Amino acid sequence: MIGPAGRLAEVVPGFQRRVGQERMMRAVARAIEERELLVVEAGTGTGKTLAYLLPAVLSGEQVILSTGTKTLQDQLAQKQIPFVREALGVNFSAAVLKGRGSYLCLHALGVARRSPALALDHHAELWRIARWGAGTKTGDRAELEHVSEGSPVWRAVTVDAEQCLGRRCPDFDACFLMKARREAESADVLIVNHHLFFADLALRATSGFSLLPNAGAVVFDEAHHIEDVAAAHFGVVVSDSRVKRLAHDVRRWLTASRAPDRGLGGDLAQLDRDVERLFALFRPLAQRGRIDGVALGEAHLGAYYKLDNTLRALEGGLAAVAPHDPETVERLAQRSALLRGDLAALVLRERADHVHWVELGPRATFLRAAPTGVGGLLADRLLAAFPAVVFTSATLTTSGTFDHFRGRLGLPPDTATLRVDSPFDYPRQALLYLPRDMPPPTAPTASAALAERILALVTLTEGRALLLFTSFRQLQAVHGVLRSAGLPYPLLVQGDGSKEALLERFRGSRSAVLLATATFWEGVDVVGDALSLVVIDRLPFAPPSDPMVEARSEAVRARGENPFASYQVPSAVITLKQGFGRLVRHQDDRGIVAILDPRIVTAGYGRAFLESLPPAARAATMDEVTAWWRGGCAADAGGSAVDEEKTEIDTPG
């Protein structure tokens, strides 16, 4: 199937055999067949996606593919799945399933169109969604190019689990989410994302109910995200907006049903006051980071118990009017009871192995708790539930070992592992610039020196640069310097549009400079001469004051280990590898990666970073960088654009 005389070589023009890809295919096939655990690091250019997709399809098992992003979900469904069907002549069913927020709710759309305020303020966008909704087969927002997930109109035409009417909905038979779930049940290959997968695992544990099938195997792509995603979904969260939604839905039901008030109006008014008081007391604690060690005073506890009592009174009032609409009333009462349980877990700190904190969002305040470690939970909920589990990513090892990844997920020591190096010629294709003359990141002159060096680099490469920052403040400072310099290249800044829109403009420009932070450190795939320079401002350590980082560090220290060396450095190494990986995406790409943090060469822990990066050529001075660039890279980068369609055929992964 995959060898030089195999099926792929017969049907794919220009097919290139890759030994590493073949090794990964065989390892994945063996893991599924033998019902084992497998961890694979597959370097950029390996063809990783095809290396797990093909054995999944041919296994005869129902397989769940879980990705780190919805973007990769769509790529699998729209590109790789059709490719495998056509190339192999194999008939199999595949389905995509996302969370509720990705699907249009026809009932909510009808309500929104009857809302005078929404129809007046967002008429054009609402009309565009309605026209699309009349013709779409999936209801998936990904089909809408100019409507973001955060759009107020999109939020108005979707519902969460608490608001969904279920079988009582007049549009139930046409529901896009229900259709997607039905297709997911019987699909040979089901494509989900990590957030949906772990939300479902949490649902299984608490209710015994599951949306996802009991598949024979699960493959996690972009598996370096799993610890954080699992911790988020195995934890507890309550927002003030969640309480307010409950009150809003009870009021709306009272009005629509014309049920007698029975004191519910007074309970709802009291609920409004109580939720505002409780969250007003907790908001200042957001600046404290973790609040596990903060002794809550009488005011906090008093406000909590007051809110709890009001919710109980609300449930009593609902019980009194239950005969008017038993199903709806029961659903509303259950929401209130679940809310009380989550509030108790958060305020009374009923879970000793969790870290607690307060988070301020743009539209809500969140009380959060999450487990400091997920190993035991994954063993009980994931590894025991699925016969075969495969974890893969381009960035799983640190200093050449899987110890960090395996330890963070609590995987058994005898878990099978495979490391497949990238086929790219990094010594020829990439230059790693590591200046020693930069001031430490905390020095007063650091920001000015950083901006000056970036200006020199961007001028050398004539734009075509992705500038990755660890803080938005530093991004803004450098942007100001570049703008003042009057560079003849478009300056694109994160926040000026969606990620997809910015990347589209960046690719189309061929000379742009894109300044970005966290979300652009991965998932950016720019092939050809549009990208010739990646600059990283400093080593991407997570803030030590971050509640999860602090709690995990304490747990590592409690085991007698050094949290900086055993946890914080390896985590930063993974992030740095992701940033480095933005540059070379094809065998013809060439360019420079500049890491402008001198600690990578002056600090003892810098070796862990250097040992984990691809074997690029290295330079320590701007003179060396200039000589390397002018000695050949400029000519290559200025040539014709890479044939991206051919790249996709050569490299389905």
C-alpha positions as CSV (number, residue, x, y, z in Angstrom):
1,M,0.0,0.0,0.0
2,I,2.7,2.5,1.0
3,G,5.9,1.2,-0.5
4,P,7.6,2.3,-3.7
5,A,5.4,-0.2,-5.7
6,G,2.3,0.3,-3.5
7,R,-1.1,1.7,-4.2
8,L,-0.2,5.3,-3.4
9,A,2.7,5.3,-5.8
10,E,0.4,4.0,-8.6
11,V,-2.4,6.6,-8.2
12,V,-0.6,9.8,-6.9
13,P,1.4,11.7,-9.5
14,G,4.8,12.7,-8.1
15,F,4.4,10.5,-5.0
16,Q,7.4,10.7,-2.8
17,R,8.2,7.7,-0.6
18,R,9.0,8.7,3.0
19,V,10.6,6.1,5.2
20,G,9.6,8.0,8.4
21,Q,6.0,8.1,7.3
22,E,6.0,4.4,6.6
23,R,7.4,3.7,10.0
24,M,4.7,5.7,11.6
25,M,1.9,4.0,9.6
26,R,3.1,0.6,10.7
27,A,3.4,1.7,14.3
28,V,-0.2,3.1,14.3
29,A,-1.6,0.0,12.5
30,R,0.1,-2.2,15.1
31,A,-1.2,-0.2,18.0
32,I,-4.8,-0.4,16.7
33,E,-4.5,-4.1,16.0
34,E,-2.8,-5.0,19.3
35,R,-5.0,-2.5,21.3
36,E,-2.1,-0.7,22.7
37,L,-0.9,2.8,23.7
38,L,1.4,4.6,21.3
39,V,3.1,8.0,21.4
40,V,4.6,9.4,18.2
41,E,6.5,12.6,17.5
42,A,6.4,13.2,13.8
43,G,8.6,16.1,12.6
44,T,7.2,18.7,10.1
45,G,7.0,17.3,6.6
46,T,6.6,13.7,7.7
47,G,3.1,13.4,6.3
48,K,1.8,12.7,9.8
49,T,-1.9,13.0,9.0
50,L,-1.8,10.3,6.3
51,A,0.4,8.2,8.5
52,Y,-2.4,7.8,11.0
53,L,-5.4,8.2,8.8
54,L,-4.6,5.4,6.4
55,P,-4.1,2.7,9.1
56,A,-7.2,4.0,10.9
57,V,-9.3,3.6,7.7
58,L,-7.9,0.1,6.9
59,S,-8.1,-1.2,10.5
60,G,-11.8,-2.2,10.3
61,E,-12.4,-0.5,13.6
62,Q,-14.4,2.5,14.3
63,V,-11.8,5.2,15.0
64,I,-12.1,8.7,16.5
65,L,-9.6,11.3,15.3
66,S,-9.3,14.2,17.7
67,T,-7.6,17.4,16.7
68,G,-6.4,20.4,18.7
69,T,-8.3,22.9,16.5
70,K,-11.5,23.0,14.5
71,T,-9.4,24.2,11.6
72,L,-7.6,20.9,11.5
73,Q,-10.9,19.1,11.8
74,D,-12.1,20.9,8.6
75,Q,-8.8,20.1,6.8
76,L,-9.1,16.4,7.6
77,A,-12.7,16.3,6.4
78,Q,-12.3,18.5,3.3
79,K,-8.9,17.4,2.1
80,Q,-7.4,14.3,3.6
81,I,-10.5,12.2,3.8
82,P,-11.4,12.7,0.1
83,F,-7.8,12.1,-0.8
84,V,-7.7,8.7,0.9
85,R,-11.0,7.7,-0.6
86,E,-9.9,8.6,-4.2
87,A,-6.3,7.4,-3.9
88,L,-7.0,4.0,-2.2
89,G,-10.4,3.3,-3.7
90,V,-11.6,2.4,-0.2
91,N,-15.2,3.0,0.7
92,F,-15.7,4.2,4.3
93,S,-17.9,6.6,6.1
94,A,-16.5,9.7,7.8
95,A,-18.2,12.4,9.9
96,V,-17.3,15.6,11.7
97,L,-18.7,16.5,15.0
98,K,-18.2,19.8,16.8
99,G,-19.6,21.5,19.9
100,R,-23.0,23.2,19.9
101,G,-21.5,26.6,19.4
102,S,-20.5,25.6,15.9
103,Y,-24.0,24.8,14.7
104,L,-26.8,27.1,13.6
105,C,-30.0,26.6,15.7
106,L,-33.0,27.1,13.5
107,H,-35.3,27.8,16.4
108,A,-32.9,30.4,17.8
109,L,-32.6,31.9,14.3
110,G,-36.4,32.3,14.2
111,V,-36.3,34.0,17.6
112,A,-33.5,36.3,16.5
113,R,-35.3,37.4,13.3
114,R,-38.3,38.4,15.4
115,S,-36.0,40.5,17.8
116,P,-36.4,44.1,16.8
117,A,-33.2,45.2,18.4
118,L,-31.1,42.5,16.8
119,A,-32.8,42.8,13.4
120,L,-32.2,46.6,13.4
121,D,-28.6,46.7,14.7
122,H,-27.3,43.6,12.7
123,H,-29.7,43.4,9.8
124,A,-27.1,42.6,7.1
125,E,-25.3,39.9,9.1
126,L,-28.6,38.3,10.3
127,W,-29.9,38.3,6.8
128,R,-26.7,36.7,5.5
129,I,-26.9,33.9,8.1
130,A,-30.6,33.3,7.4
131,R,-30.0,33.0,3.7
132,W,-27.1,30.6,4.3
133,G,-29.2,28.7,6.8
134,A,-31.9,28.0,4.2
135,G,-29.4,26.2,2.0
136,T,-26.7,24.7,4.1
137,K,-26.7,20.9,4.7
138,T,-24.5,21.0,7.8
139,G,-25.3,24.3,9.7
140,D,-21.6,24.5,10.5
141,R,-20.3,28.1,11.0
142,A,-17.1,27.1,9.2
143,E,-19.0,27.5,5.9
144,L,-19.5,31.2,6.7
145,E,-16.4,33.2,5.7
146,H,-17.3,36.5,7.3
147,V,-19.1,35.5,10.5
148,S,-16.8,34.9,13.5
149,E,-17.6,32.6,16.4
150,G,-17.6,35.6,18.7
151,S,-20.1,37.6,16.6
152,P,-23.1,38.7,18.7
153,V,-25.4,37.6,15.9
154,W,-23.9,34.1,15.8
155,R,-24.2,33.8,19.6
156,A,-27.9,34.7,19.2
157,V,-28.5,31.9,16.7
158,T,-26.9,29.2,18.7
159,V,-27.8,27.6,22.0
160,D,-25.9,25.8,24.8
161,A,-27.0,22.6,26.4
162,E,-29.0,24.4,29.1
163,Q,-31.0,26.4,26.5
164,C,-31.6,23.6,24.0
165,L,-35.3,22.5,23.9
166,G,-34.4,19.0,22.7
167,R,-37.2,16.9,21.3
168,R,-39.7,19.6,22.3
169,C,-38.1,22.0,19.8
170,P,-40.4,22.6,16.8
171,D,-37.3,22.4,14.6
172,F,-36.0,19.2,16.1
173,D,-36.3,17.1,13.0
174,A,-34.3,19.6,11.0
175,C,-31.7,20.2,13.7
176,F,-28.2,20.4,12.3
177,L,-26.6,19.3,15.6
178,M,-28.8,16.2,15.9
179,K,-28.0,15.3,12.3
180,A,-24.3,15.6,13.0
181,R,-24.7,13.4,16.0
182,R,-26.6,10.7,14.2
183,E,-23.9,10.6,11.5
184,A,-21.2,10.4,14.2
185,E,-22.8,7.3,15.8
186,S,-22.2,5.1,12.8
187,A,-19.2,6.7,11.1
188,D,-16.2,4.5,10.4
189,V,-14.0,7.6,11.1
190,L,-15.3,10.3,13.4
191,I,-13.4,13.6,13.5
192,V,-13.8,15.7,16.7
193,N,-11.7,18.2,18.5
194,H,-10.0,17.9,21.9
195,H,-12.5,20.2,23.6
196,L,-15.5,18.2,22.5
197,F,-13.8,14.9,23.3
198,F,-12.8,15.7,26.9
199,A,-16.1,17.5,27.5
200,D,-17.7,14.2,26.5
201,L,-15.4,12.2,28.8
202,A,-16.4,14.5,31.7
203,L,-20.1,14.0,30.8
204,R,-19.6,10.2,30.9
205,A,-18.1,10.4,34.3
206,T,-20.8,12.6,35.9
207,S,-23.9,11.3,34.1
208,G,-23.1,8.0,32.4
209,F,-24.3,9.6,29.1
210,S,-22.1,10.1,26.1
211,L,-22.3,11.7,22.7
212,L,-19.3,9.9,21.2
213,P,-19.4,6.2,20.3
214,N,-17.4,3.5,22.1
215,A,-14.8,3.4,19.3
216,G,-12.1,0.8,18.9
217,A,-9.4,3.4,18.8
218,V,-8.7,7.1,19.4
219,V,-5.9,9.1,17.7
220,F,-5.0,12.5,19.2
221,D,-3.3,14.8,16.8
222,E,-1.7,18.0,18.3
223,A,-1.5,15.9,21.4
224,H,0.7,18.4,23.2
225,H,-2.5,20.3,24.2
226,I,-4.1,17.4,25.9
227,E,-3.1,18.1,29.5
228,D,-4.5,21.6,29.5
229,V,-7.7,20.7,27.7
230,A,-8.3,17.7,29.9
231,A,-7.8,19.7,33.1
232,A,-10.2,22.4,31.9
233,H,-13.0,19.9,31.2
234,F,-12.4,17.8,34.3
235,G,-12.7,20.9,36.4
236,V,-15.6,23.1,37.5
237,V,-16.6,26.5,36.3
238,V,-19.4,28.9,37.1
239,S,-19.9,32.4,35.6
240,D,-22.2,35.2,36.5
241,S,-23.6,35.0,33.0
242,R,-24.6,31.3,33.6
243,V,-26.7,32.4,36.6
244,K,-28.2,35.3,34.6
245,R,-29.1,33.0,31.7
246,L,-31.0,30.8,34.1
247,A,-33.0,33.8,35.4
248,H,-33.6,35.0,31.8
249,D,-34.9,31.6,30.7
250,V,-37.2,31.2,33.7
251,R,-38.6,34.7,33.0
252,R,-39.1,33.9,29.3
253,W,-40.9,30.7,30.1
254,L,-43.2,32.4,32.6
255,T,-44.1,35.0,30.0
256,A,-44.7,32.4,27.2
257,S,-46.5,29.9,29.3
258,R,-48.7,32.4,31.2
259,A,-48.2,30.3,34.3
260,P,-49.1,31.8,37.7
261,D,-46.2,33.7,39.3
262,R,-46.3,31.9,42.6
263,G,-43.6,34.2,43.9
264,L,-41.2,33.4,41.1
265,G,-41.0,37.0,40.1
266,G,-39.7,38.0,43.5
267,D,-37.2,35.0,43.5
268,L,-35.8,36.1,40.2
269,A,-35.4,39.7,41.3
270,Q,-33.6,38.5,44.4
271,L,-31.4,36.2,42.2
272,D,-30.3,39.2,40.2
273,R,-29.2,41.0,43.3
274,D,-27.5,37.9,44.9
275,V,-25.5,36.9,41.9
276,E,-24.2,40.5,41.4
277,R,-23.2,40.7,45.1
278,L,-21.3,37.4,45.1
279,F,-19.4,38.0,41.9
280,A,-18.7,41.6,42.9
281,L,-16.9,40.2,46.0
282,F,-14.9,37.7,44.0
283,R,-13.8,40.0,41.1
284,P,-11.0,41.7,43.1
285,L,-9.5,38.2,43.8
286,A,-8.7,37.8,40.1
287,Q,-5.5,39.8,40.8
288,R,-4.4,37.3,43.4
289,G,-4.0,34.4,41.0
290,R,-4.7,31.2,43.0
291,I,-7.2,31.6,45.8
292,D,-6.7,28.2,47.4
293,G,-4.8,29.8,50.2
294,V,-7.1,32.8,50.5
295,A,-9.4,32.6,53.6
296,L,-12.8,33.7,52.5
297,G,-14.4,36.0,54.9
298,E,-17.9,36.3,56.2
299,A,-18.9,38.5,53.3
300,H,-18.0,35.9,50.6
301,L,-19.5,33.0,52.5
302,G,-22.6,35.0,53.4
303,A,-23.2,36.0,49.8
304,Y,-22.7,32.4,48.7
305,Y,-25.2,31.0,51.2
306,K,-27.7,33.8,50.2
307,L,-27.4,32.9,46.6
308,D,-27.7,29.2,47.4
309,N,-30.9,29.8,49.4
310,T,-32.4,31.9,46.6
311,L,-31.7,29.2,44.0
312,R,-33.4,26.7,46.4
313,A,-36.4,29.0,46.7
314,L,-36.5,29.3,42.9
315,E,-36.6,25.5,42.6
316,G,-39.5,25.5,45.1
317,G,-41.4,28.1,43.1
318,L,-40.8,26.1,39.9
319,A,-42.2,22.9,41.6
320,A,-45.4,24.8,42.4
321,V,-46.0,25.6,38.7
322,A,-44.8,22.3,37.3
323,P,-48.2,21.1,36.2
324,H,-48.3,23.8,33.5
325,D,-45.2,22.4,31.7
326,P,-43.6,19.5,33.6
327,E,-40.7,18.9,31.1
328,T,-39.6,22.5,30.9
329,V,-39.9,23.1,34.6
330,E,-37.9,20.0,35.4
331,R,-35.2,21.1,33.0
332,L,-35.0,24.5,34.6
333,A,-35.0,23.1,38.1
334,Q,-32.2,20.7,37.2
335,R,-30.1,23.6,35.9
336,S,-30.5,25.4,39.2
337,A,-29.6,22.3,41.2
338,L,-26.4,21.7,39.0
339,L,-25.5,25.3,39.5
340,R,-25.8,25.0,43.2
341,G,-23.6,22.0,43.2
342,D,-20.9,23.7,41.1
343,L,-21.0,26.8,43.3
344,A,-20.6,24.7,46.4
345,A,-17.5,22.9,44.9
346,L,-16.0,26.2,44.0
347,V,-16.7,28.4,47.0
348,L,-16.5,25.7,49.7
349,R,-13.5,24.1,47.9
350,E,-14.8,20.6,48.1
351,R,-12.1,19.2,45.8
352,A,-8.8,19.3,47.6
353,D,-6.8,18.2,44.6
354,H,-8.0,21.2,42.5
355,V,-6.6,24.7,42.0
356,H,-9.1,27.5,42.4
357,W,-9.0,31.0,40.8
358,V,-11.1,33.9,39.5
359,E,-10.9,34.9,35.8
360,L,-12.3,38.1,34.3
361,G,-13.6,37.8,30.8
362,P,-14.8,40.5,28.4
363,R,-18.5,39.6,29.1
364,A,-18.4,37.6,32.3
365,T,-16.6,36.7,35.5
366,F,-15.6,33.1,36.0
367,L,-15.0,31.1,39.2
368,R,-12.8,28.1,38.1
369,A,-11.4,25.0,39.6
370,A,-9.3,22.4,37.8
371,P,-7.3,19.3,38.8
372,T,-3.5,19.9,39.3
373,G,-2.8,16.6,37.6
374,V,-4.8,14.6,35.0
375,G,-2.9,11.3,35.0
376,G,-5.3,9.4,37.2
377,L,-8.3,10.8,35.5
378,L,-7.0,9.9,32.1
379,A,-6.3,6.4,33.2
380,D,-9.8,6.0,34.5
381,R,-11.7,7.8,31.9
382,L,-9.7,7.5,28.7
383,L,-7.3,4.6,28.8
384,A,-9.8,2.3,30.4
385,A,-12.6,3.3,27.9
386,F,-10.8,2.9,24.6
387,P,-8.8,-0.2,23.6
388,A,-6.2,1.6,21.5
389,V,-5.0,5.2,22.0
390,V,-2.5,7.0,19.9
391,F,-0.9,10.4,20.8
392,T,0.9,12.3,18.1
393,S,2.3,15.8,17.4
394,A,5.3,17.5,15.9
395,T,6.4,18.6,19.4
396,L,6.3,16.0,22.1
397,T,9.9,15.4,23.1
398,T,12.3,17.5,25.1
399,S,16.0,16.9,24.9
400,G,15.2,13.8,22.8
401,T,13.0,12.0,25.3
402,F,9.2,11.6,25.8
403,D,9.6,11.7,29.6
404,H,7.9,15.0,30.1
405,F,4.9,14.3,28.0
406,R,4.5,10.8,29.4
407,G,4.8,12.0,32.9
408,R,2.4,14.9,32.6
409,L,-0.3,12.5,31.2
410,G,0.5,9.7,33.7
411,L,1.1,7.2,30.9
412,P,2.7,3.9,31.9
413,P,6.5,3.7,31.7
414,D,6.3,0.9,29.1
415,T,4.2,3.0,26.7
416,A,5.4,2.4,23.1
417,T,7.1,5.5,21.6
418,L,8.3,6.5,18.2
419,R,10.2,9.5,17.0
420,V,10.2,10.3,13.3
421,D,12.6,13.1,12.3
422,S,11.6,15.7,9.7
423,P,12.8,14.9,6.2
424,F,13.8,18.6,5.7
425,D,17.4,19.6,5.2
426,Y,17.6,22.0,8.1
427,P,21.3,22.8,7.9
428,R,20.7,24.0,4.3
429,Q,17.2,25.4,4.6
430,A,17.3,27.3,8.0
431,L,19.6,29.6,9.9
432,L,19.1,29.8,13.6
433,Y,20.2,33.3,14.8
434,L,21.2,33.3,18.5
435,P,22.7,36.7,19.4
436,R,24.7,36.9,22.6
437,D,24.8,40.7,22.7
438,M,21.1,41.2,23.5
439,P,20.3,42.5,27.0
440,P,18.4,40.2,29.3
441,P,14.7,40.4,28.9
442,T,14.2,42.1,32.2
443,A,16.9,44.8,31.6
444,P,15.6,48.4,31.1
445,T,17.1,48.6,27.6
446,A,15.7,45.2,26.5
447,S,12.6,46.5,24.7
448,A,14.5,49.2,22.7
449,A,17.2,46.7,21.8
450,L,14.7,44.1,20.7
451,A,12.9,46.6,18.4
452,E,16.2,47.8,16.9
453,R,17.3,44.2,16.1
454,I,13.9,43.3,14.7
455,L,14.0,46.3,12.4
456,A,17.4,45.3,11.1
457,L,16.2,41.7,10.4
458,V,13.0,42.8,8.7
459,T,14.9,45.2,6.6
460,L,17.3,42.5,5.6
461,T,14.6,40.0,4.5
462,E,12.5,42.8,2.9
463,G,9.5,41.9,5.1
464,R,8.2,38.3,4.8
465,A,8.4,38.0,8.5
466,L,6.4,36.5,11.4
467,L,7.2,38.2,14.7
468,L,6.1,36.0,17.7
469,F,5.8,37.7,21.1
470,T,5.2,36.4,24.6
471,S,3.4,39.6,25.6
472,F,1.0,41.9,23.9
473,R,2.7,44.9,25.5
474,Q,6.0,44.0,23.8
475,L,4.2,43.5,20.5
476,Q,2.7,47.0,20.7
477,A,6.1,48.5,21.5
478,V,7.8,46.9,18.5
479,H,4.9,47.7,16.2
480,G,5.3,51.4,17.2
481,V,9.0,51.3,16.2
482,L,8.4,49.5,12.9
483,R,5.6,51.9,12.0
484,S,7.7,55.0,12.8
485,A,10.5,53.6,10.6
486,G,8.3,53.9,7.5
487,L,9.0,50.4,6.2
488,P,7.6,49.8,2.7
489,Y,6.0,46.5,3.9
490,P,2.5,46.0,5.2
491,L,2.4,45.7,9.0
492,L,-0.3,43.2,10.1
493,V,-1.1,43.1,13.8
494,Q,-3.0,40.4,15.7
495,G,-6.4,41.8,16.6
496,D,-6.9,43.6,13.3
497,G,-9.0,40.7,12.0
498,S,-9.5,37.0,12.5
499,K,-6.5,34.7,12.5
500,E,-7.7,33.3,9.1
501,A,-8.1,36.7,7.6
502,L,-4.7,37.9,8.7
503,L,-3.0,34.8,7.4
504,E,-4.8,35.2,4.1
505,R,-3.5,38.8,3.8
506,F,0.0,37.7,4.9
507,R,0.2,35.0,2.2
508,G,-1.2,37.3,-0.5
509,S,1.2,40.1,0.3
510,R,4.5,38.3,-0.2
511,S,6.3,41.1,1.8
512,A,4.2,41.6,4.9
513,V,5.3,41.6,8.5
514,L,2.8,39.9,10.9
515,L,3.1,40.7,14.6
516,A,1.4,38.2,16.9
517,T,1.2,36.4,20.2
518,A,0.1,33.1,21.6
519,T,-2.4,31.7,19.1
520,F,0.0,32.3,16.2
521,W,2.8,30.2,17.7
522,E,1.2,27.2,16.0
523,G,-1.3,26.4,13.3
524,V,0.4,28.9,10.9
525,D,1.2,27.1,7.7
526,V,2.7,29.5,5.1
527,V,4.5,27.7,2.2
528,G,6.9,29.6,-0.1
529,D,8.5,33.0,-0.2
530,A,5.8,34.8,1.8
531,L,7.6,33.8,5.0
532,S,11.4,33.9,5.2
533,L,11.9,35.2,8.8
534,V,10.5,34.1,12.2
535,V,11.5,36.2,15.2
536,I,10.9,35.0,18.8
537,D,11.2,37.8,21.3
538,R,12.0,35.6,24.4
539,L,11.9,32.1,25.7
540,P,8.1,31.3,26.1
541,F,8.0,30.4,29.8
542,A,4.4,30.4,31.1
543,P,3.9,33.2,33.8
544,P,4.9,31.6,37.2
545,S,1.9,33.4,38.7
546,D,-0.5,31.6,36.4
547,P,-2.8,29.5,38.8
548,M,-2.3,26.2,37.0
549,V,1.5,26.7,36.5
550,E,1.9,27.6,40.2
551,A,-0.2,24.6,41.4
552,R,1.6,22.1,39.1
553,S,4.9,23.5,40.2
554,E,4.0,22.9,43.8
555,A,2.9,19.3,43.0
556,V,6.3,18.7,41.3
557,R,8.1,20.1,44.3
558,A,6.1,17.9,46.6
559,R,7.5,14.9,44.7
560,G,11.0,16.1,45.5
561,E,11.8,17.4,42.0
562,N,12.8,20.9,40.8
563,P,9.6,22.4,39.2
564,F,11.6,24.8,37.0
565,A,13.8,22.0,35.5
566,S,11.1,19.3,35.5
567,Y,8.1,21.2,34.5
568,Q,8.5,24.8,33.4
569,V,11.5,24.4,31.1
570,P,10.1,21.3,29.3
571,S,6.8,23.1,28.8
572,A,8.5,26.1,27.3
573,V,10.6,23.9,25.1
574,I,7.5,22.4,23.5
575,T,6.2,26.0,22.8
576,L,9.5,27.1,21.3
577,K,9.6,24.1,19.0
578,Q,6.1,25.1,17.8
579,G,7.3,28.6,17.1
580,F,10.4,27.4,15.2
581,G,8.2,25.1,13.2
582,R,6.4,28.0,11.5
583,L,9.4,28.6,9.1
584,V,10.1,25.5,7.1
585,R,6.9,23.9,5.8
586,H,8.2,22.5,2.5
587,Q,11.4,21.1,1.1
588,D,12.0,24.3,-0.9
589,D,11.4,26.8,2.0
590,R,14.5,28.6,3.3
591,G,14.8,31.3,5.9
592,I,15.9,32.6,9.3
593,V,14.7,31.9,12.8
594,A,15.9,34.5,15.3
595,I,15.6,33.9,19.0
596,L,16.4,37.2,20.6
597,D,16.6,36.0,24.2
598,P,20.3,35.6,25.2
599,R,19.4,33.1,28.0
600,I,19.2,30.4,25.4
601,V,23.0,30.6,25.0
602,T,24.0,32.0,28.4
603,A,21.8,30.1,30.9
604,G,22.5,26.6,31.9
605,Y,19.0,25.5,31.0
606,G,19.4,26.9,27.5
607,R,20.9,23.6,26.5
608,A,17.5,21.9,26.9
609,F,16.1,24.3,24.3
610,L,18.9,23.9,21.8
611,E,19.0,20.1,22.1
612,S,15.3,20.1,21.2
613,L,15.4,22.3,18.1
614,P,16.0,21.0,14.5
615,P,19.6,21.0,13.4
616,A,19.7,24.3,11.6
617,A,22.8,26.2,10.7
618,R,23.6,28.8,13.4
619,A,24.8,32.4,13.6
620,A,25.7,34.6,16.5
621,T,26.1,38.0,14.8
622,M,24.2,40.1,12.3
623,D,27.2,40.0,9.9
624,E,26.9,36.2,9.8
625,V,23.1,36.4,9.3
626,T,23.6,38.9,6.4
627,A,26.3,36.8,4.8
628,W,24.1,33.6,4.9
629,W,21.0,35.5,3.6
630,R,22.8,37.1,0.7
631,G,24.7,34.0,-0.1
632,G,21.7,32.2,-1.4
633,C,18.5,32.5,0.6
634,A,17.5,35.8,-1.1
635,A,17.7,34.2,-4.5
636,D,15.6,31.2,-3.5
637,A,13.0,33.3,-1.6
638,G,12.6,35.6,-4.5
639,G,11.8,32.8,-7.0
640,S,8.5,31.6,-8.1
641,A,5.9,30.6,-5.5
642,V,5.7,27.0,-4.4
643,D,3.0,25.0,-6.1
644,E,0.8,24.6,-3.0
645,E,-1.6,22.1,-4.7
646,K,1.3,19.8,-5.5
647,T,2.5,20.2,-2.0
648,E,-0.8,18.9,-0.7
649,I,-0.6,15.8,-2.9
650,D,3.0,15.1,-2.0
651,T,2.3,15.8,1.7
652,P,-1.3,14.8,2.6
653,G,-0.3,15.3,6.3
